[in-house]
């Protein structure tokens, strides 16, 4: 029973829970959207089995409950509904009547408003047009300035006003186009502007290239004008104020205009030169510089100035290299050098103008670098081409051009010290050409000289000579006309030409901005070169010429003596033209004394040589019959001719002008030395003739004939052919021959052998080897005609004596060789 009760309680409890759950589900179905009912209904089937039946029962009960409420509601409102329907039926007729009136009113209203509507649409259309026009005008007012500026741009481009055109482009881009950038034509315009800029750059660059070509063509004329004005300015300054030099003067040649000259006390002639200077064209008259200014401004505006500067400098460097390249034949004429300098000056005058007329296109550093490069090239070119110059006048013209060139560029601020240093090298070259020229002059003078004393017939001729040459001799001046001066015609000519050389050398020293002391030193050094090298060489060559005889050589000795004496006058001459005292420290002395002394010694030596050569020529005519039985009784013809020649030759020395002690001493010394040399050479030649190895035998007759010839030589020596010898000094030249011949003629062998080696020996100068050689030629063992044949016939014992002498001589010779 308890169990039943429990089950009953449990069933009751479950029933209450189910009812509560169904109630909740129903409320949820009533309040939830139909689409969401599915999950709710599914929960009914998920509960206990048969729960849905109870739910359906609950649902039916709920539906019946709602039906009862609906029915109660309808019953409550039914009477009101009926009353409302009745009222509506009553209103229906009135509504239809009102509908007819409204339709009629609407029709009449539509008819009346149709015209108003048409007018309103017209007004609206006009208002729209008006608004569009206002908008158009407003937009056009924004566009018109753009178009005007673009039109202005086109006009500027046509007029080649490129700098203004770039400014206009800048305004278009920054101000005008941004206001109307939405329009297509503005976009096209904006796209065109960069192209126009590039076009302007190309056009301006083309103009620049034309400008560069123009200045290249006109550099020659610009440089010629600048150098001409610099030269005129220098000349003008030297006339007006000597102490004002071109170094401290501004360049007269101005690019920005002419620089007028104003000096107090200006002469009328100088004023005329000034007016002529002012009429000379300037660089701006010859070259239009506007392209380079315009191009510079254009590239500056375009922000590409650096590119332009680099291009300009690069092109100018190329042009500089072209200008500095000389023509291969430039050294042939002065015009070649002049054109070369003109082009360089024109180039740097333009660069100087660009430097001062523009800001930064070229800098002082750039121009200095360009000038240093050019200066090195110029110096190298001038050093090479000047070495080809053979004409001193051309070298002098070159020097003047270099000075003007240097002064012109120095006036524009370019350093030119290296050019003046180069002039010292050119001066050496100039001196070399002068020396070559004067070598020809001296050669012509020597060739045309007759090498005889200068005859003067009257006082005028005498003064004409002494005016050209410093000759003073009291004894000659006392003589009556006509008279002769000791030197030949070449002496005053040489002296005059040396002075001309000094003048020519002085010309090069002008305008070198050097002190008088330096100029004096240069003149003395160049004159020394002329004397010690050129004149000395010409004298040496003259002395060595075959056609110069003994008389000419003697006259050359006299000439050199007078020229040596005149050297001090040359020093005075240099001092007078340089105003430098010879006592000045470090003053170079002239070396003419040594030059003329050397020439005189060479002439003396040549006299001795020619005398000996002449003696050799006579000796070669000797034709002895070495096997003759006896002599002819008289001296050989060739020897007598030789002695007569020597007598006449030494008479020339005797008749040399010796109007003063110097001449007398000089001529006497030369004559004595020549005579002694001739006698010694004659003695030696005769001795060599006897001892000639090709001569195999000599007869006693030949010895006797030879003795006669030697006697004539001794007589000549004793006749004092030249005064001044003491005693028998001249005869001693033949002492060796005399003792040898005496030994054989007397046949005094016993004395010779007994006294050999004694200082008092009669035959002291006879050498055993010489005696042996001659004795060998005189003995004969095989030939019949030998002189000893008689001896053998007359006295055979004498042959043994000869053999004994030969043996003794050989022993002496062998003893000498062993002792040596």
C-alpha positions in Angstrom: 0.0 0.0 0.0 2.8 2.3 0.8 4.3 1.5 -2.5 1.1 2.4 -4.3 1.0 5.6 -2.4 4.6 6.5 -3.3 3.9 5.7 -6.9 0.8 7.8 -6.8 2.8 10.7 -5.4 5.5 10.3 -7.9 3.0 10.2 -10.7 1.3 13.3 -9.4 4.6 15.1 -9.1 5.5 14.2 -12.7 2.1 15.3 -13.9 2.6 18.7 -12.4 6.0 19.2 -14.0 4.6 18.2 -17.4 1.7 20.6 -17.1 4.0 23.4 -16.2 6.4 22.6 -19.1 3.4 22.5 -21.5 2.2 25.8 -20.3 5.6 27.3 -20.9 5.7 25.8 -24.4 2.3 27.2 -25.2 3.3 30.7 -24.0 6.4 30.5 -26.1 4.5 29.5 -29.2 2.1 32.3 -28.7 4.8 34.9 -28.3 7.4 33.6 -30.8 7.6 34.0 -34.5 6.3 31.1 -36.5 9.7 30.4 -38.1 11.2 29.7 -34.6 8.4 27.3 -33.5 10.2 24.3 -34.8 12.8 24.0 -31.9 10.0 24.6 -29.4 7.8 21.8 -30.8 10.9 19.5 -31.0 11.3 19.8 -27.3 7.8 18.4 -26.8 8.9 15.2 -28.6 12.1 15.1 -26.7 10.4 14.8 -23.3 8.8 11.8 -21.8 7.0 9.3 -24.0 3.4 10.2 -24.9 4.1 13.7 -23.7 3.0 15.0 -27.0 -0.5 13.6 -26.6 -0.9 15.4 -23.3 0.5 18.5 -25.0 -2.0 18.1 -27.8 -4.7 17.8 -25.3 -3.4 20.9 -23.5 -3.2 22.7 -26.9 -6.7 21.8 -27.8 -7.9 23.0 -24.4 -6.1 26.2 -25.0 -7.5 26.7 -28.5 -11.1 26.2 -27.1 -10.4 28.7 -24.5 -9.3 31.3 -27.1 -12.3 30.6 -29.2 -14.6 31.3 -26.3 -12.9 34.6 -25.7 -13.1 35.6 -29.5 -16.7 34.8 -29.4 -17.3 36.9 -26.4 -15.4 39.8 -28.1 -17.4 39.5 -31.3 -20.6 39.5 -29.4 -19.6 42.6 -27.5 -18.7 44.7 -30.7 -21.3 43.4 -33.1 -23.8 46.2 -32.5 -21.2 48.9 -33.1 -20.2 47.3 -36.3 -23.7 47.2 -37.6 -24.1 50.9 -36.7 -20.9 51.8 -38.5 -21.9 50.0 -41.7 -25.2 51.8 -41.6 -23.4 55.2 -41.4 -21.1 54.3 -44.3 -23.9 53.5 -46.5 -25.4 57.0 -45.8 -22.1 58.7 -46.6 -21.6 56.8 -49.9 -23.9 59.0 -51.9 -22.2 62.2 -50.6 -18.8 60.7 -51.3 -19.7 60.1 -54.9 -21.0 63.6 -55.3 -17.8 65.0 -53.8 -15.8 62.8 -56.1 -17.5 64.3 -59.1 -16.8 67.9 -57.8 -13.2 67.1 -57.1 -12.7 65.6 -60.6 -14.3 68.6 -62.2 -12.1 71.0 -60.1 -9.0 69.0 -61.0 -9.7 69.1 -64.6 -10.2 72.8 -64.6 -7.1 73.2 -62.5 -5.0 71.1 -64.9 -6.2 73.2 -67.8 -5.3 76.4 -66.1 -1.8 75.2 -64.9 -0.7 73.7 -68.2 0.3 77.2 -69.5 2.0 78.0 -66.2 3.9 74.8 -66.3 5.2 75.6 -69.8 6.3 79.0 -68.8 7.9 77.6 -65.6 9.9 75.1 -67.6 11.1 77.9 -69.9 12.1 80.0 -66.9 13.9 77.0 -65.4 15.7 76.4 -68.7 16.7 80.1 -68.9 17.9 80.0 -65.3 20.0 76.9 -66.1 21.5 78.6 -69.1 22.1 81.7 -67.1 23.9 79.7 -64.5 25.9 77.8 -67.1 26.9 81.1 -68.7 28.0 82.5 -65.4 30.0 79.3 -64.7 31.5 79.5 -68.2 32.4 83.2 -67.7 34.0 82.4 -64.4 36.0 79.5 -65.9 37.0 81.5 -68.9 38.2 84.3 -66.6 40.5 81.7 -65.0 41.6 80.3 -68.4 42.2 83.5 -70.3 45.3 84.5 -68.3 46.7 81.0 -68.9 46.1 81.3 -72.6 47.4 84.9 -72.6 50.6 83.7 -70.9 51.0 80.8 -73.3 50.5 83.1 -76.2 53.1 85.4 -74.7 55.4 82.4 -74.3 55.0 81.5 -78.0 55.7 85.1 -78.9 58.9 85.2 -76.7 60.1 82.0 -78.3 59.6 83.4 -81.8 61.5 86.5 -80.8 64.2 84.3 -79.2 63.7 85.9 -75.8 64.4 82.6 -74.1 65.2 83.9 -70.7 61.8 85.8 -70.6 60.1 82.7 -72.0 61.5 80.6 -69.1 60.2 83.1 -66.6 56.8 82.9 -68.3 56.9 79.1 -68.1 57.7 79.4 -64.4 54.6 81.6 -63.9 52.4 79.2 -65.9 53.5 76.2 -63.9 53.4 77.8 -60.5 50.4 80.2 -60.7 48.2 79.9 -63.7 48.0 76.3 -64.7 47.2 75.0 -61.1 44.0 77.2 -61.2 42.6 75.3 -64.2 44.5 72.1 -64.0 41.2 70.1 -64.5 41.0 71.0 -68.1 42.5 68.9 -70.9 44.1 71.8 -72.7 45.9 72.7 -69.5 47.2 69.2 -69.1 48.5 69.3 -72.7 50.0 72.6 -72.0 51.7 71.4 -68.9 53.0 68.4 -70.8 54.4 70.8 -73.4 56.4 73.0 -71.1 59.2 70.5 -70.3 59.6 69.9 -74.0 59.8 73.6 -74.6 62.4 73.9 -71.9 64.5 71.2 -73.6 64.0 73.0 -76.9 65.2 76.2 -75.3 68.2 74.5 -73.9 69.1 73.0 -77.2 68.7 76.3 -79.0 70.7 78.2 -76.4 73.4 75.5 -76.6 73.4 75.8 -80.3 73.9 79.6 -79.9 76.7 79.0 -77.5 78.4 76.7 -80.0 78.1 79.4 -82.6 79.5 81.9 -80.1 82.5 79.6 -79.4 83.1 79.2 -83.1 82.8 83.0 -83.5 85.4 83.8 -80.8 87.7 81.1 -82.2 87.6 82.9 -85.6 88.0 86.4 -84.1 90.7 85.5 -81.5 93.4 86.4 -84.0 91.9 89.9 -84.6 91.2 90.4 -80.9 94.7 89.4 -80.0 96.2 91.6 -82.7 94.3 94.6 -81.4 95.2 94.0 -77.8 98.9 93.5 -78.7 99.0 96.6 -80.9 97.4 98.8 -78.2 99.8 97.3 -75.6 102.7 98.2 -77.8 101.4 101.7 -78.4 100.7 102.1 -74.7 104.3 101.1 -73.8 105.7 103.4 -76.4 103.5 106.2 -75.2 104.5 105.7 -71.6 108.2 105.6 -72.5 107.9 108.9 -74.2 105.8 110.6 -71.5 107.1 109.1 -68.3 110.2 106.8 -68.4 109.8 105.5 -64.9 106.3 104.2 -65.5 106.4 100.7 -66.9 103.7 98.6 -68.4 103.8 96.3 -65.3 102.0 98.8 -63.2 99.6 100.1 -65.9 96.1 98.8 -66.5 95.5 97.2 -69.9 94.6 99.7 -72.4 92.5 97.1 -74.3 89.2 97.0 -72.5 86.4 94.6 -73.3 83.7 96.6 -71.5 84.7 99.7 -73.3 87.7 101.7 -74.3 90.1 102.9 -71.6 90.8 106.6 -72.4 94.3 108.0 -71.7 94.6 111.2 -69.9 98.0 112.6 -69.1 99.1 116.0 -68.2 101.4 117.7 -70.7 100.3 115.4 -73.6 101.9 116.4 -76.8 99.8 116.9 -79.9 101.4 113.9 -81.6 100.7 111.7 -78.6 97.1 113.0 -78.4 96.6 112.0 -82.1 97.9 108.5 -81.2 95.4 108.5 -78.3 92.5 109.3 -80.6 93.6 106.6 -83.1 93.7 104.1 -80.2 90.2 105.0 -79.2 88.9 104.3 -82.7 90.2 100.7 -82.5 87.5 98.1 -82.3 87.1 96.3 -78.9 86.2 92.7 -78.4 82.5 93.5 -78.0 82.7 95.2 -81.4 84.1 92.0 -82.9 82.2 89.4 -80.9 78.6 89.3 -79.6 78.8 88.0 -76.1 75.0 87.9 -75.6 74.7 84.2 -76.5 76.9 83.2 -73.6 75.1 85.5 -71.2 71.7 84.2 -72.4 72.8 80.6 -72.2 74.2 81.1 -68.7 70.9 82.7 -67.5 68.8 80.0 -69.2 70.7 77.2 -67.5 70.7 79.0 -64.3 66.9 79.4 -64.4 66.6 75.7 -65.4 68.7 74.7 -62.4 71.4 73.2 -64.6 74.0 75.9 -64.3 76.7 73.4 -63.3 76.2 71.4 -66.5 76.6 74.6 -68.5 79.7 75.7 -66.6 81.3 72.3 -67.1 80.5 72.3 -70.8 81.8 75.8 -71.4 85.0 75.1 -69.5 85.5 71.8 -71.3 85.0 73.4 -74.7 87.3 76.3 -73.9 90.0 73.9 -72.8 89.7 72.1 -76.1 89.9 75.4 -78.0 92.9 76.4 -75.9 94.7 73.2 -77.0 93.9 74.0 -80.6 95.1 77.6 -80.2 98.3 76.4 -78.6 99.0 74.0 -81.4 101.4 75.8 -83.8 101.8 75.4 -87.5 104.7 73.2 -88.5 106.4 76.0 -90.5 105.7 78.7 -87.9 109.5 79.3 -87.4 110.0 80.3 -91.0 108.4 83.8 -90.8 107.7 86.4 -88.2 104.1 86.4 -89.3 103.7 82.8 -88.2 104.8 83.7 -84.7 102.6 86.8 -84.8 99.5 84.9 -85.7 100.3 82.3 -83.0 100.6 85.0 -80.3 97.6 86.9 -81.6 95.4 83.8 -81.2 96.6 83.1 -77.7 96.1 86.7 -76.6 92.7 86.8 -78.1 91.7 83.6 -76.3 92.8 84.9 -72.9 91.4 88.4 -73.4 88.0 86.8 -74.0 88.4 84.6 -70.9 89.3 87.7 -68.9 86.2 89.4 -70.1 84.0 86.4 -69.3 85.7 86.2 -65.9 84.7 89.8 -65.0 81.4 90.0 -66.9 79.8 86.8 -65.5 79.6 85.5 -62.0 81.2 82.2 -61.7 81.0 80.9 -65.3 84.8 80.9 -65.1 86.8 81.5 -62.0 90.2 82.9 -61.4 91.4 79.5 -60.4 90.2 78.1 -63.7 91.8 80.9 -65.8 95.0 80.5 -63.8 95.0 76.8 -64.4 94.3 77.3 -68.1 97.1 79.9 -68.3 99.6 77.7 -66.5 98.8 74.9 -68.9 99.1 77.3 -71.9 102.3 78.8 -70.6 104.0 75.5 -70.4 102.9 74.6 -73.9 103.9 78.1 -75.2 107.4 77.8 -73.7 107.8 74.3 -75.1 106.7 75.4 -78.6 108.9 78.5 -78.6 111.9 76.6 -77.3 111.5 74.1 -80.1 110.7 76.4 -83.0 113.2 79.1 -82.0 115.9 76.4 -82.2 115.1 76.2 -85.9 115.7 79.9 -86.6 118.9 80.6 -88.4 118.2 84.3 -89.1 119.1 86.6 -86.2 116.7 89.3 -87.4 113.9 86.7 -87.2 115.0 85.8 -83.7 115.0 89.5 -82.7 111.5 89.9 -84.1 110.5 86.9 -82.1 111.9 88.4 -79.0 110.0 91.6 -79.6 106.8 89.7 -80.1 107.4 87.7 -76.9 107.9 90.9 -75.0 104.7 92.5 -76.3 102.9 89.2 -75.8 104.1 89.1 -72.2 103.3 92.8 -71.5 99.8 92.4 -73.0 98.9 89.4 -70.9 100.6 90.9 -67.8 98.2 93.9 -68.2 95.3 91.4 -67.7 96.8 90.0 -64.6 98.4 86.9 -66.0 101.9 86.0 -64.5 104.6 86.1 -67.3 107.8 85.7 -65.4 108.5 82.4 -67.1 108.2 84.1 -70.5 111.0 86.5 -69.5 113.0 83.5 -68.3 112.5 81.9 -71.6 113.8 85.1 -73.3 117.2 84.3 -71.7 117.2 81.0 -73.6 116.1 82.8 -76.8 118.9 85.3 -76.1 121.3 82.4 -76.2 119.8 81.2 -79.5 120.0 84.8 -80.8 123.6 85.0 -79.9 124.2 81.7 -81.6 122.6 83.0 -84.8 124.6 86.2 -84.5 127.8 84.3 -84.1 127.0 82.2 -87.2 126.2 85.4 -89.2 129.3 87.1 -88.0 131.4 84.1 -88.8 130.4 84.5 -92.4 131.1 88.3 -92.2 134.6 87.6 -90.8 135.2 84.9 -93.4 134.3 87.4 -96.2 136.5 90.1 -94.7 139.4 87.7 -94.5 138.8 86.4 -98.1 138.7 90.0 -99.5 141.8 91.2 -97.6 145.0 91.6 -99.6 147.1 91.1 -96.4 149.2 94.2 -97.1 149.7 97.4 -95.3 147.0 100.0 -95.7 148.2 102.8 -97.9 147.0 106.3 -97.1 147.5 109.0 -99.7 146.3 112.0 -97.7 144.9 113.3 -94.4 141.3 112.4 -95.3 142.1 108.8 -95.9 144.1 108.6 -92.7 141.3 110.1 -90.7 138.8 107.7 -92.4 140.9 104.8 -91.2 141.5 106.0 -87.6 137.8 106.9 -87.3 136.9 103.2 -87.8 139.9 101.9 -85.8 141.6 103.2 -82.7 145.1 103.5 -84.2 147.6 105.9 -82.7 151.3 106.0 -83.6 153.4 109.2 -83.2 156.1 108.1 -85.6 153.7 107.3 -88.4 151.8 110.5 -87.8 155.0 112.4 -88.3 155.6 110.8 -91.6 154.7 112.5 -94.8 152.0 111.4 -97.1 151.7 109.0 -98.8 152.5 106.5 -96.1 151.4 103.0 -95.0 149.7 101.8 -91.8 151.1 98.5 -90.4 147.8 96.6 -90.4 145.9 95.4 -93.4 142.4 96.5 -94.4 140.7 93.7 -92.5 141.7 95.1 -89.1 139.4 98.2 -89.1 136.7 96.1 -90.7 136.9 93.5 -88.0 136.8 96.1 -85.3 133.8 97.8 -86.9 132.0 94.5 -87.2 132.7 93.6 -83.5 131.0 96.9 -82.6 128.1 96.1 -84.9 127.8 92.8 -83.2 127.6 94.5 -79.8 124.9 96.8 -81.2 123.0 93.8 -82.5 123.4 92.0 -79.2 122.2 95.1 -77.3 119.0 95.2 -79.4 117.9 91.9 -77.8 118.5 93.3 -74.3 116.0 96.2 -74.8 112.6 95.9 -73.1 113.7 92.9 -71.0 113.2 94.9 -67.8 116.9 94.2 -66.8 119.3 96.5 -65.0 122.2 98.2 -66.8 124.6 96.0 -65.0 122.9 92.9 -66.2 122.8 94.2 -69.8 126.5 95.1 -69.5 127.3 91.6 -68.3 125.3 90.1 -71.2 127.0 92.2 -73.8 130.4 91.4 -72.4 129.7 87.7 -72.3 128.3 87.6 -75.9 131.3 89.7 -77.1 133.6 87.3 -75.4 131.9 84.4 -77.3 132.4 86.3 -80.5 136.1 86.9 -79.9 137.1 83.6 -78.3 135.0 81.3 -80.4 133.8 82.8 -83.7 136.7 85.2 -84.5 139.2 82.8 -83.1 137.9 79.9 -85.2 137.9 82.1 -88.3 141.5 83.1 -87.6 142.5 79.5 -87.0 140.8 78.4 -90.3 142.4 81.3 -92.1 145.8 80.4 -90.9 145.4 76.8 -91.9 144.3 77.6 -95.5 146.7 76.4 -98.1 146.8 79.6 -100.2 147.9 81.7 -97.2 151.6 82.2 -97.7 154.3 83.3 -95.4 153.8 87.0 -96.2 150.1 86.7 -95.4 150.9 84.9 -92.1 153.3 87.6 -91.1 150.6 90.2 -91.8 148.1 88.2 -89.8 150.5 88.3 -86.8 150.7 92.1 -87.2 146.9 92.3 -87.5 146.2 90.3 -84.4 148.6 92.5 -82.5 146.6 95.6 -83.4 143.3 93.9 -82.6 144.6 92.8 -79.3 145.6 96.4 -78.6 142.1 97.6 -79.6 140.3 95.3 -77.0 140.5 98.0 -74.3 138.6 100.4 -76.6 135.9 97.8 -77.1 135.5 97.6 -73.3 135.2 101.4 -73.2 132.7 101.2 -76.0 130.5 98.8 -74.0 130.9 100.9 -70.9 129.7 104.0 -72.8 126.5 102.4 -74.2 125.6 100.7 -70.9 126.7 103.5 -68.5 128.3 100.8 -66.3 131.7 101.6 -64.9 134.3 99.0 -65.6 135.3 99.2 -61.9 131.9 97.8 -61.0 132.1 94.6 -59.0 131.6 91.4 -61.0 132.1 93.2 -64.3 133.2 90.6 -66.9 136.4 91.4 -68.8 136.9 90.8 -72.5 139.0 87.8 -73.4 140.3 89.2 -76.7 143.9 89.3 -75.5 144.1 85.5 -75.2 142.2 85.1 -78.5 144.6 87.2 -80.5 147.6 85.8 -78.7 146.5 82.3 -79.5 145.9 83.3 -83.1 149.4 84.9 -83.3 151.0 81.7 -81.9 149.1 79.6 -84.4 150.3 81.9 -87.2 153.8 81.7 -86.0 153.6 77.9 -85.9 152.1 77.9 -89.4 155.0 80.0 -90.6 157.5 77.5 -89.3 155.4 74.6 -90.7 155.1 76.2 -94.2 158.8 77.0 -94.2 159.6 73.4 -93.4 157.1 72.2 -96.1 158.8 74.5 -98.6 162.2 73.1 -97.6 160.9 69.6 -98.1 159.7 70.5 -101.5 163.2 71.7 -102.5 164.8 68.6 -100.9 162.5 66.4 -103.0 164.2 68.0 -106.1 167.6 66.7 -105.0 169.1 64.3 -107.5 172.5 63.1 -106.3 174.6 60.6 -108.2 175.6 58.6 -105.1 178.0 56.6 -107.1 179.8 59.5 -108.8 183.7 59.3 -108.8 184.2 62.9 -107.9 182.2 66.0 -107.2 181.1 68.7 -109.7 183.1 71.3 -107.9 180.0 73.4 -107.2 176.9 73.2 -105.0 173.8 71.5 -106.2 171.2 73.6 -108.1 168.3 72.6 -105.9 170.2 73.7 -102.8 171.2 77.1 -104.2 167.5 77.6 -105.2 166.5 76.7 -101.6 169.0 79.2 -100.1 167.9 81.9 -102.4 164.3 81.2 -101.4 165.2 81.4 -97.7 167.1 84.7 -98.3 164.1 86.3 -100.0 161.7 85.0 -97.4 163.7 86.4 -94.5 164.0 89.7 -96.3 160.2 89.9 -96.0 160.6 89.6 -92.3 163.3 92.3 -92.4 161.1 94.7 -94.3 158.1 94.2 -92.0 156.8 97.5 -90.5 158.7 98.1 -87.3 157.8 101.6 -86.7 157.6 101.0 -83.0 159.5 98.8 -80.6 156.7 96.3 -80.3 156.6 95.7 -84.0 160.4 95.5 -84.2 160.6 93.0 -81.4 157.7 91.0 -82.7 159.0 90.8 -86.3 162.6 90.1 -85.0 161.5 87.3 -82.8 159.4 85.7 -85.4 162.2 86.0 -88.0 164.8 84.6 -85.7 162.6 81.7 -84.7 161.7 81.0 -88.3 165.3 81.1 -89.5 166.5 78.8 -86.7 163.7 76.4 -87.4 164.4 76.4 -91.1 168.1 75.7 -90.6 167.5 72.9 -88.2 164.9 71.4 -90.5 167.3 71.7 -93.4 170.1 70.0 -91.5 167.8 67.2 -90.3 166.5 66.6 -93.8 170.1 66.4 -95.3 171.1 64.0 -92.5 168.1 61.8 -93.2 169.0 61.9 -96.9 172.4 60.4 -96.2 171.1 57.8 -93.8 168.1 56.8 -95.9 167.8 53.0 -95.7 166.9 52.7 -99.3 170.3 54.3 -100.2 172.6 51.2 -100.4 175.9 52.8 -101.4 177.6 56.1 -101.4 180.9 57.0 -103.2 183.5 59.4 -101.8 182.7 61.7 -104.8 179.1 61.9 -103.6 180.3 62.7 -100.1 182.4 65.5 -101.5 179.4 66.9 -103.5 177.3 66.6 -100.4 180.0 68.5 -98.5 179.9 71.4 -101.0 176.1 71.7 -100.4 176.6 71.7 -96.6 179.2 74.4 -97.0 176.6 76.6 -98.8 174.2 76.0 -95.9 176.9 77.1 -93.5 177.7 80.2 -95.5 174.0 81.1 -95.6 173.9 80.7 -91.8 177.0 82.8 -91.3 175.7 85.6 -93.6 173.2 86.6 -90.9 170.0 86.3 -93.0 168.1 87.5 -90.0 169.7 90.0 -87.6 169.9 89.4 -83.9 171.7 86.1 -83.7 174.8 86.1 -81.5 178.0 84.6 -82.9 177.7 81.4 -84.8 174.4 80.4 -83.1 172.7 79.8 -86.5 175.7 77.8 -87.8 175.3 75.4 -84.9 172.2 74.0 -86.7 174.6 72.2 -89.1 177.2 71.1 -86.6 176.1 67.5 -86.7 176.5 67.3 -90.5 179.8 69.2 -90.5 181.5 66.9 -87.9 180.2 63.8 -89.7 181.4 65.0 -93.2 184.7 66.1 -91.7 185.2 62.6 -90.2 184.7 60.9 -93.6 186.5 63.6 -95.7 189.6 63.5 -93.5 189.2 59.8 -92.7 190.2 60.6 -89.2 189.0 57.4 -87.5 191.8 57.1 -85.1 191.1 60.4 -83.6 187.4 59.7 -83.5 187.8 56.3 -81.8 190.5 57.6 -79.4 188.5 60.7 -78.3 185.1 59.1 -78.3 183.1 60.0 -75.2 185.4 62.9 -74.3 183.8 66.4 -74.0 186.7 67.9 -75.9 186.3 65.4 -78.8 186.6 66.9 -82.3 183.8 64.7 -83.4 181.6 65.0 -80.3 178.3 65.3 -82.3 179.0 62.2 -84.4 177.0 59.2 -83.2 178.7 55.8 -83.6 175.5 54.3 -85.2 175.4 57.2 -87.7 179.0 56.8 -88.6 178.6 53.0 -88.9 175.5 53.4 -91.1 177.3 55.7 -93.5 180.5 53.6 -93.5 178.5 50.5 -94.3 177.2 52.4 -97.4 180.7 53.3 -98.5 182.4 49.9 -98.3 181.7 47.4 -101.0 182.8 43.8 -101.3 181.0 42.8 -104.4 180.6 45.8 -106.7 183.5 46.9 -108.9 182.9 50.6 -108.8 183.1 50.9 -105.0 185.7 53.4 -103.8 187.4 50.7 -101.8 188.5 48.9 -104.9 191.2 51.5 -105.3 192.2 51.0 -101.7 192.5 47.2 -102.3 194.7 47.8 -105.4 196.8 50.5 -103.7 197.0 49.2 -100.2 195.4 46.0 -99.1 196.2 46.7 -95.5 193.8 49.6 -95.5 190.9 47.2 -96.0 191.8 45.5 -92.8 191.8 48.9 -91.1 188.3 49.6 -92.4 187.1 46.2 -91.1 188.7 47.0 -87.8 186.9 50.4 -87.7 183.6 48.8 -88.5 184.1 46.3 -85.7 185.0 49.0 -83.3 182.0 51.1 -84.3 179.7 48.1 -83.9 181.2 47.4 -80.4 180.5 51.0 -79.5 176.9 50.8 -80.8 176.4 47.5 -79.0 177.8 49.0 -75.8 175.5 52.0 -76.1 172.5 49.7 -76.6 173.4 47.6 -73.6 174.0 50.7 -71.5 170.7 52.1 -72.4 
